[in-house]
Structures are given as structure tokens and as C-alpha cells.
């Protein structure tokens, strides 16, 4: 039995291609919505079909431009609610502001909680997202949050790519910092290998700046896979790759669910020690950000299955494992 009379999928302007992939997987056409702007830059939307009694899913990652995409999502949710949708579900493959999840120093905001409040009070009934920067962000919401992961998708890719090295025990999964050890350990279990940790010192006076201090674990003569959830300017991850190569790794790969790739990221990746960097498609990647070292895998089928299960009131807990 489904949750509403009908399943409808709408997309914002943040990542229409991702919505189209989900639509194709579910064999459900995207619903008709008009996005426009007023003369002063204000965002407007109008629904070109009825949503009364429907189970509505709005697909909108809150990536760059973050504030625009969050506001558009809220406006869309308000339109659905006022048009008498039965359920309004926000499908947010990448959740912007997730890294502002605590006060790193006095007199700072916790912006991730603020955004969660905005979504909750903006009329959204449920959020479906992937690989939040910290899992406890789910507790910032007073509505259900379905938390998916792209790790299995990326692990399956490396099982094929590095089959020979894995079978000989020559692969090591590396966490780029102590905070990512749990993620790296989970990824290592998927690949049936062990882990190493980059011990780094971060400068809190400068954003996205860190220094490799030491590598904890056996890496010499092995192929390393650096695992993270988000790669932004790529400075830290490229620095870690150089540290691994300098300390005896034969090849270095990286994977992360979210390819933010801000500022100098492309140039750094092109000059880096990486063989490949593997991402999912939670964030659109324009041509100017692509390099020959970047591989992008589609996580849309996973989100499509989550939508199908939510709509049909089937458990999705196994999808988060």
C-alpha cells in the first residue's frame, strides 16, 4: 500500500540530470513545474499540475550556489504544501552546510542545525540524503531522515579495478584524518583489507589548510585508497596523497561521495599523485571541473530505490548498511 494516491517527482534547478536519472529508474516522468525569477532576483515557482493528495518527492541537492538552492527547495515545499500534497519529501543528495555542525570556537553558529530547522518548519515531512558529514546530523531534524551511503557503490568499483592487488593483499584503505577512521574501517571491511591513518595538523587560522605529520599503518609497497565524504578544494587530500607516495605507496587513489571541487581543486587534482579520484553524482559536475583523473559513478539508482520503498512503505534500513 502506498503512502499517497500517486507518486510525483519534481526537480529544482540544482541538478536536473540527477532527477532525470531517478525518473528513468522509477519509470515515473518528472512532474511539470515552472521555475522563474522576478525582476529583483526573487525566486518563483508555479506547479503546472495537481499534487492534491500526492506523495511528492522534490529532488534538490543544496550545493553551489548553496543559499539559492536551499531557498528554492523551501519555496517548492511551500508550494506543494499549499497545493494540498499529502506528503512532501525532500531528496537532498548533498546537504549543504553539513560541515558547520558544531562550534569550533566561541561565538560561532551551528548552521547545519539552522538549515535543518528551516527544512522542518518549511513543510517538509521527510528528508532522504547521502553520507552526511557527521551521522549525528540526523538528530538535528525533528522529521524522519533516511541516510544513504555511496560507499558500497565505490567499493564495488574498486573491487573490479584493483581485483589483482586486492587478491594479493596489496591494497590499504587510508583515512585522511583521525575523524574519518570509522568511515575508512567500514570501507576496508567491504574490500576485505586493512586501514592506515594520516595524522595531520589543521591550521584553524586558515581554511582548508593542513599538514601531514605521519602515517599510522603499513603502506610501503602497497596501493592506497584515500576515503572521504567530501572533497572541496582538494588541498588536504592531494597533500595526503603526496605524503603516502613519499612514504612508499606504489599507487594512490581517492574516493568520496560528494565532489564539491571548489576554487583550485581541478588544478590541484591534475598535478596530484592520484591515479584516479572516484566520486558519485550527488553534485553536478560541469565540464570545466572535469579532468582525466576523475571518475563519476551514478548513485541515482540507490536514491530511486529509496524513493520507491518510502512511497510503498517498505523498510529501507538495509540500504544504509
N, C-alpha and C positions, 0 to 999 in steps of 0.2 A: 504493500500500500504506500503510495507516495505522500509527501507532506502537503502538497497543494494540488490544485486542479490541473496545473500544467507547469512544465519546466521551461523557463525563459532565460536566455543568456544575453546579457548586454555587455558592451565593452566601452571603456573610456578611450581616450586618445593616447594613453601612455604606451600601450603595447598591443596594438590591434592584431598583429600577426600571431601573437600567443593565443589570443581569444579565438582566432580563426582555426588554429590547430586543435584547440579544445572542442570547438564546434564540430569539426570534422570527425574527431574521435567519438563524440557522442551522437553523431548524425542528427544534430539539432541545429537548425540555422540560427545565426545571430539575429536577435530582435532589432527592430528598427528604432534608432534614436538619432536625434539631430543635436550635434554639438556646435555651439556658436559663441561669439563674443559680442558684447555691446561696445559702443564707440569708445568708452572709457577703459576698456580692457576687462570688464567683469565677465565671468564665465556664465553661460546659459545652456540649458539643455531642454529638449522637449521630446516626449515619448510619442512615437508615431503609431503605437498600437496599444491595446488594452493590457494591463497587468493585473486587473482585478482578480483576487483570489489565487494568483500565480505564485509559484516558488521561484523567486528571481535570484539570479547569480550575476553580480557585477564584477567583471574582470578588470583589475586596475592595479598594477604594481606602483608603489609610491617611490619611484626612482626619480632621477633628474628630469625635469625640474620638480623637486620634491613638493614644495608648497603648492604649486599649481595642481599637481596630480592628487594630492590629498584633498584639496578644496573641490576639485571636480568630482571625486568619489563621494564626498559628503553631499554635494548638490544632487548627484544622481540618486543617492539613497533617499534624500528628502522627496525627490520627485516620485520615486517608487512608492514610498510610504503614503504620500498624499493621493496617489492614484489607486490606493487600496490593495497593494500587493499583500499576499498572505505572509510570506517570509521574504526578508531582504538579506541576502548573503553576500559578503564582500570577499572576493577571491583576490588576495594580495600576495602574489608570488614572492615579491621582495618588499619587506616592510621598512620604509624609510624611518630614520631617527632611532632605529633599534640599538645603535651603539651608545646613545645617550640614555643609558638605563640606570645610572647611579650618579651620585655626586662625587666626582673625582677630587674636588677641592671645595672649600666653603663658598657659599653664595652662588651655586650653580643650579640650574633647573634639572629636573628629570623629565626630559622632553618625550621620551618613549611613553611614559605614563600619561602625559598630557594628550598625546595623539590617540592613545587607547581610549581615554575618556571622551574625546571628540567623536570617535567612531561609535562608541557605545551609546552616547546621548544623541547621535545623529540619526538614529533609527535603524541601525544595523543589528540583525539578530544573531549572526554568526560570522566568524572570520575563518577562512582557510588560507594558510600561509606555509612557507617552507623555510627551514633552517634559520630560525630567529637567532640573532647574535648570542643571546643567552636564553636557554629554555624557560627560565623563570619569568620571562616577559609574558608568558601566557597568563600569569597571575595578575597582570596589570589590567586585564579585561574582566568585566562583570557579565560577559556573554561567553558562550562556548567558542573555543579556539581549536581548530583541527590543524595540528602541526606536522607537516610532511617533511621528508628529507630527500635530498638528491644524492645521498652518499651511495646507495645501492646502485643507482644508475651509473655513477662514475666508477665504482668498484668493478662493475661488470665490464666496463670499457677497458680498464687496466688488466683484468683477468685475461682478456683476449690479446691486448697489445703486448703485455710482458709475460706471456704464458711460459716461455722457456726460463726466464730469470726467476719467476715465482716457483717453478717446479724444482729449481736448484737452490732455493733459499737465498737468492741474491738480492732480494728486494727488501727495503726497510721503509716503513711509513714514518714520516717526521712531522712532529708538531712544531710550528714556527715560534711558539712560546709556551710557557707553563700553563696558561689559561686554556689552551686548546688540547691538552693531553687526553681528556675524555673522548673528544671527537676523533683524535688520531688513533686511540686504542680501539674504538668501535670500527674504524676503517680497516685497521690492521687485522681485526678478527675476520672481517669479510674477505680479506686477501690471504688469511692464514699465515701471517708473518708477524714480525715484532716491530717495536717502535723505537724512535730516538727523539730527543727533545733539544731544541735550540734554546739555549739560555741567553737571553738578551736583556739589555738595559734600555728602557724607553726614556726619552727626554720629554718631560711634561712642559718644558718651555717652548718646544717646537712640535707642531702636529706632524704625525706620520714619520717621525724620525726615531730610529732605534739602532743599536749597535750589537752585533753578535759577540758574545763573551766566550761561549764554549758550547760544545755539542756533547750531550749526555747520551751514550748508547754506541753500539757497534755499527759504524757506517763505512769503514775503509773497504774499498774494492766492491762496493755494493751500489745498486741503483736505488736512488732515494725518490720518494713521492711526498712532497710537502702538501699537507692538507689544511685547508682553512675554510671558513664560511663565506667571507667577503674578501675580495681583493680590490682595493681602492686605488691609491696612487702607485701601488706595486713596489714602493721603495723597500719596505720591510721584507717582503717575500723574495725580491731579487737579491737583497743583501744576504739573506739566509742561504740562497742557492749558491752564491759565491763562497760563503763560509763552508758549505758542505763540499764543494769542489776542492777548495783549498785544503780540506782535511781528509781527502782521499776518496770521495764518491766518484764512481765512474760516469754516471749519468744522473741528471736531476730532472724530475717532472714536478708539476704542481697541479692541484685541482681545488676548486672552490665552487660553491653553489651559485654565488652572486658575483657577476663581473661588473663592478661599478666602474673601474678603469677611468679615474678622473685625471685631469691635468697631464703630467708627464708619463703616465702609465704605459702608453704604447711605445714610446721611445725607450723606456727602461726595459720593457719586455723584449724588444728587438735586440738590445745589446746584452741581454742577460745570458746566464749559463743554462737556461732551460732548454730541454729538447721540445717539450710541449707544455702548454697550460690548458687544462680542461675545465670548462665551465658548463653550466646549464643555461637555458634561455629565459630565466626569470626576469632578466632585464634586456631590453632591445639593444643590439649592438650595431651601430651604424658602420658603414664601410670604412670611415676614417679611423675607427678604433681597431680594426682588424689587422692582424699580422699573420704571417705564415706559421707562427708558433701557437696560435690559438685554435683550439678545437671547441666547438659548442654542441652540446647534446640537448635534445629536447626533453624537458620534464613535463610537457603538456599532457602526455598520456596519463601520468600519475595524477595530475590535477583533474583530468576528465573523469577518472575512476572515482576520485574522492567526491566530486560533484554528483556522480551517478548514485553513489552509496548514500550520501546525505539526503538526496531527493527521495530515495526509496527506503529511507530509514534502516539502513544496513550498517553494522559496525565498521568503522574504518581504523580501529586501533592497530590491526596487523600491518597497515600501510606505513606506520610510523616506526616500525622496527628495523 
